Amino acid sequence: MPCRSDTPDASLSKNRPAEPLPESLAWIERELESIRDAGLERPTRVRSGRQGATVGLDGHTFLNFGSNDYLGYAGDVRLSKAASKAACAQGFGAGASPLVSGHSEAHDVLEKTIAQWLDVEASLLFTSGFAANTATIAALAGPEDSIASDARNHASIIDGCRLSQARVDIYPHRDLSSLENILAAAAGARRKIIVTDTLFSMDGTIAPLADLSDIARRHGAILMVDEAHATGVFGTRGSGLVEQAGCASGVHLRVGTLSKALGASGGFVAGHASLIHWLRHTARAWIFSTAHPPAVAAAATQAIRLVNAEPDRPATMMAVINPPISRKPAMPTRFTVKICAPNLCSCSAP
């Protein structure tokens, strides 16, 4: 039986007439007008079907260059089946914070699977990678502490630093000399924390993890890394750039996401068992949020198993984005490109 979504209620397509904003919100229209004038307004497009090499948006089919589904697992039926079985056995909603009764068997299996995969003692699940970063940084640091953050870190790291109320120094991208100076100046801080992405998504650069590990050791600093874009892609086991760089002993916290290469949803923090146990008492986004659905956890566990069973997937992805110079292109080298809307285009071969 093919998978089909229920037909949307026809009444949902009827737009409710817009009402004037109340006086206290009148500024919103001015802000929106400024966004439009700058050409930065972005519509919300409705996707039909699964993620894949092509994607259906608002009734049109496009080549899909706008996805972070690096290994093609987001639309993989094996994840759907794992999620369906878990939902049938454990219900769809978690029903509570993981601190109370929301931590299901599926969540427990996933945390243990992540820890084993990354070769660390323990891991902790969050509803998103964004929540994992903001909650962990805000728990680790406070007004008496010092954070050194790479200039090109993800927004979730930036927001976590703001929430912590610690002193935050931004060092130029991958500038180790500037980082050393920041740490030397923070010698009197209660805690010193270095936080960085491992793979910077906007420009594809990689953090010098071995050097950062050495600097953290010499300055007595905590090293926290975000493997969001490297998880599932780098390393012999696919666990990320920390594995590939061979510096796991010098990295104290590893943050990752389940929503990119793994094709599911949620985030995690992994490291020493005592540190993870401490976060269960201090990470507010974990304590005060309902756990994500057990079905999602089961799908993520299945994805990790598939990464281990199908090591050719990351290799194939790397071959596509870094083809040998001698290899002839598999697609025509000239395309007609039509700009359909901001940040979206369609391509067709001649």
C-alpha positions in Angstrom: 0.0 0.0 0.0 1.6 3.3 -1.1 2.1 6.0 1.5 -0.3 9.0 1.1 -1.0 12.0 3.3 -4.6 12.8 4.1 -6.2 15.3 1.8 -6.1 18.7 3.5 -9.5 20.1 4.6 -10.6 22.5 1.8 -11.5 25.1 4.4 -7.8 25.5 5.3 -7.0 27.1 2.0 -9.3 30.0 2.7 -7.4 32.9 4.0 -8.8 34.8 6.9 -9.1 38.5 6.2 -6.1 40.4 7.6 -6.9 42.7 10.5 -5.1 45.9 11.4 -2.3 45.4 14.0 -2.9 46.9 17.4 -1.0 50.1 18.1 1.6 48.3 20.2 2.5 46.1 17.2 2.3 48.7 14.5 6.1 48.7 14.2 5.9 45.2 12.7 4.6 46.5 9.3 7.4 49.0 9.1 10.0 46.3 9.9 8.4 44.0 7.2 8.5 46.9 4.7 12.2 47.4 5.3 12.8 43.7 4.8 10.9 43.8 1.5 12.7 46.9 0.3 16.0 45.1 0.9 14.9 42.1 -1.1 15.2 39.9 1.9 11.6 38.7 2.3 11.4 34.9 2.3 8.2 33.0 1.7 7.4 29.8 3.4 7.1 27.1 0.7 5.1 23.9 1.2 7.0 20.7 0.4 5.1 17.7 -1.0 6.5 14.2 -0.7 9.9 13.2 0.7 13.3 14.8 0.7 15.4 13.5 -2.1 17.5 14.5 -5.1 14.5 16.4 -6.3 12.0 18.2 -4.2 8.4 19.3 -4.7 7.7 22.9 -3.5 4.5 24.7 -4.0 3.5 22.3 -6.8 6.8 22.6 -8.7 9.7 20.1 -8.9 13.3 21.3 -8.3 16.8 19.9 -8.1 17.3 19.8 -4.4 20.3 22.0 -3.4 18.5 23.3 -0.3 18.7 20.2 2.0 21.0 19.1 4.8 20.0 15.5 4.3 23.6 14.6 3.5 23.2 10.8 3.4 19.7 10.6 2.0 18.2 9.1 5.1 15.4 11.7 5.7 13.2 10.0 3.2 14.5 6.4 3.8 11.6 4.0 4.4 13.7 2.1 6.9 13.6 5.1 9.2 9.8 5.4 8.7 9.3 1.7 9.6 11.5 2.1 12.7 9.5 5.1 13.8 6.2 3.4 13.1 7.1 0.4 15.2 8.2 2.6 18.1 5.0 4.7 17.9 2.9 1.6 17.9 4.7 0.2 21.0 5.4 3.3 23.0 2.9 5.9 21.7 3.7 8.9 19.6 4.0 11.7 22.2 6.6 11.4 25.0 4.0 12.9 27.4 6.4 14.5 29.8 9.8 16.0 30.5 12.6 13.3 30.4 13.2 14.2 34.0 9.7 12.9 35.0 8.3 10.2 32.8 9.1 11.2 29.2 12.3 9.3 28.9 11.1 6.2 27.0 12.9 2.9 26.2 13.5 4.3 22.7 15.2 7.4 24.1 17.4 5.2 26.4 18.5 3.0 23.5 19.4 6.1 21.4 21.4 7.7 24.2 23.4 4.5 24.7 23.8 4.0 20.9 25.2 7.5 20.5 27.6 7.0 23.4 28.8 3.7 21.9 29.1 5.3 18.4 31.2 8.2 19.7 33.2 6.0 22.1 32.3 8.1 25.1 30.7 7.3 28.5 27.3 8.9 28.1 25.1 11.1 26.1 22.0 13.3 26.6 19.2 13.9 24.2 17.6 17.3 23.4 14.7 18.3 21.2 17.0 20.0 18.8 20.7 20.7 18.2 19.9 24.4 18.8 18.5 23.5 22.3 21.6 21.3 23.0 24.0 24.2 22.4 22.0 26.9 24.2 21.2 24.7 27.2 24.7 23.3 27.6 26.6 26.6 27.3 24.2 28.4 29.6 24.7 25.5 32.2 28.4 25.5 31.9 29.1 29.2 32.2 27.9 32.2 34.3 29.0 35.7 35.2 32.3 34.5 36.8 33.4 32.6 33.7 35.0 33.3 30.3 34.0 31.9 26.9 36.1 32.1 23.8 34.0 31.6 20.7 35.0 31.4 17.0 33.7 34.3 14.9 31.8 32.0 12.6 30.1 29.8 15.1 26.5 28.8 14.6 23.6 31.0 15.9 22.8 28.5 18.6 26.3 28.8 20.1 26.0 32.6 19.9 22.7 32.5 21.7 24.0 30.1 24.3 26.9 32.4 25.1 24.4 35.3 25.5 22.2 33.3 27.8 25.2 32.3 30.0 25.9 36.0 31.0 29.6 35.0 31.0 32.3 37.2 29.5 32.4 36.3 25.8 35.4 37.0 23.6 35.1 36.3 19.9 38.3 35.3 18.3 38.8 35.7 14.5 37.9 32.5 12.6 40.4 29.7 13.4 42.9 32.3 14.7 44.8 30.3 17.4 47.1 33.2 18.4 44.1 35.4 19.2 42.6 32.5 21.1 45.7 32.1 23.2 45.7 35.8 24.1 42.0 35.6 25.2 42.7 32.6 27.4 45.8 34.2 29.0 43.8 37.4 29.8 41.1 35.2 31.4 43.4 33.5 33.8 41.4 34.6 36.8 38.0 33.3 35.5 36.3 30.5 37.5 35.9 28.5 34.3 37.4 29.0 30.8 35.5 27.5 27.9 36.5 27.3 24.2 33.5 26.6 21.9 33.6 26.0 18.2 31.9 24.3 15.3 34.0 21.5 13.9 32.7 22.0 10.3 31.6 25.5 9.6 28.5 25.2 7.4 28.6 28.5 5.6 32.1 28.2 4.1 33.1 24.5 4.6 36.1 25.2 6.7 37.2 22.8 9.5 38.3 23.8 13.0 41.9 22.9 13.9 40.8 20.4 16.5 44.2 18.9 17.5 45.6 22.4 18.1 42.5 23.5 20.0 42.8 20.4 22.2 46.4 21.3 23.0 45.5 24.9 23.8 42.6 23.9 26.1 44.9 21.5 28.0 47.6 24.2 28.5 45.2 26.8 29.7 43.0 24.5 31.8 40.0 25.3 29.6 36.9 23.2 28.7 36.7 22.4 25.0 33.2 22.1 23.6 32.7 21.3 19.9 29.5 21.2 17.7 29.6 18.4 15.2 26.3 19.2 13.6 27.5 19.1 10.1 30.2 16.4 10.6 28.2 13.8 12.4 27.6 10.8 10.2 29.9 12.1 7.5 33.5 12.1 8.8 35.6 9.5 10.5 36.0 5.7 10.0 32.8 5.1 12.1 31.1 8.3 10.7 31.0 9.8 14.2 32.5 13.1 13.1 35.7 15.2 12.8 36.8 14.6 16.4 37.1 10.9 15.5 38.9 11.8 12.2 41.3 14.1 13.9 42.1 11.6 16.6 41.8 14.1 19.4 38.8 12.7 21.4 40.7 12.7 24.7 41.1 16.4 24.5 37.5 17.3 23.7 35.3 17.5 26.8 31.9 17.9 25.2 30.6 16.9 21.8 27.3 18.3 20.6 25.6 16.9 17.5 22.3 16.8 15.7 20.1 14.0 14.6 18.4 16.0 11.9 21.1 16.4 9.2 23.1 13.3 8.0 21.0 11.1 10.2 17.7 12.2 8.7 15.7 12.3 12.0 15.3 15.1 14.5 16.8 16.3 17.8 20.2 16.9 19.2 22.6 15.5 21.8 25.5 16.2 24.0 28.1 13.5 24.7 31.0 13.1 27.0 32.1 12.0 30.5 29.3 10.2 32.5 29.6 12.7 35.4 29.3 15.7 33.2 26.2 14.3 31.5 24.7 13.4 34.9 25.4 17.0 36.0 23.7 18.4 32.9 20.5 16.4 33.8 20.3 18.7 36.8 21.4 22.0 35.2 20.4 22.1 31.5 17.1 23.9 31.6 16.0 23.1 28.1 16.3 19.4 29.0 14.6 19.7 32.4 11.7 21.9 31.3 10.9 20.6 27.8 8.8 17.6 26.9 11.0 14.9 25.4 10.8 14.5 21.6 8.6 11.5 20.4 9.9 8.0 21.0 9.3 7.3 17.3 11.8 10.0 16.4 14.3 8.5 18.8 13.8 5.1 17.2 14.3 6.5 13.7 17.6 8.2 14.8 18.8 4.9 16.3 18.1 3.2 13.0 20.0 5.8 11.1 23.1 5.3 13.2 22.9 1.6 12.6 22.6 2.3 8.9 25.6 4.6 9.0 27.6 1.8 10.5 26.3 -0.8 8.1 26.6 1.4 5.0 30.0 3.1 5.1 29.9 3.6 1.4 27.3 6.4 1.8 29.6 9.0 3.2 32.3 8.0 0.7 29.8 8.4 -2.2 28.8 11.8 -0.9 32.4 12.9 -0.7 33.1 11.6 -4.3 30.1 13.7 -5.5 31.2 17.0 -3.9 35.0 16.4 -4.5 35.1 14.5 -7.8 38.5 13.4 -9.2 39.7 15.9 -11.9 39.9 13.1 -14.5 36.2 12.1 -14.0 33.8 13.2 -16.7 30.8 15.0 -15.3 27.7 12.7 -15.1 25.4 15.6 -15.9 25.4 18.2 -18.7 27.8 21.1 -17.9 25.5 23.8 -19.1 22.1 24.5 -17.6 19.3 27.0 -18.1 18.8 28.6 -14.7 15.5 30.3 -13.8 15.2 32.3 -10.6 11.8 31.6 -9.3 12.0 33.3 -5.9 14.6 34.5 -3.4 17.0 31.6 -2.6 15.2 29.3 -5.0 15.9 28.4 -8.7 15.1 25.7 -11.2 17.6 24.2 -13.5 17.1 22.5 -16.9 19.6 21.0 -19.3 19.6 22.3 -22.9 
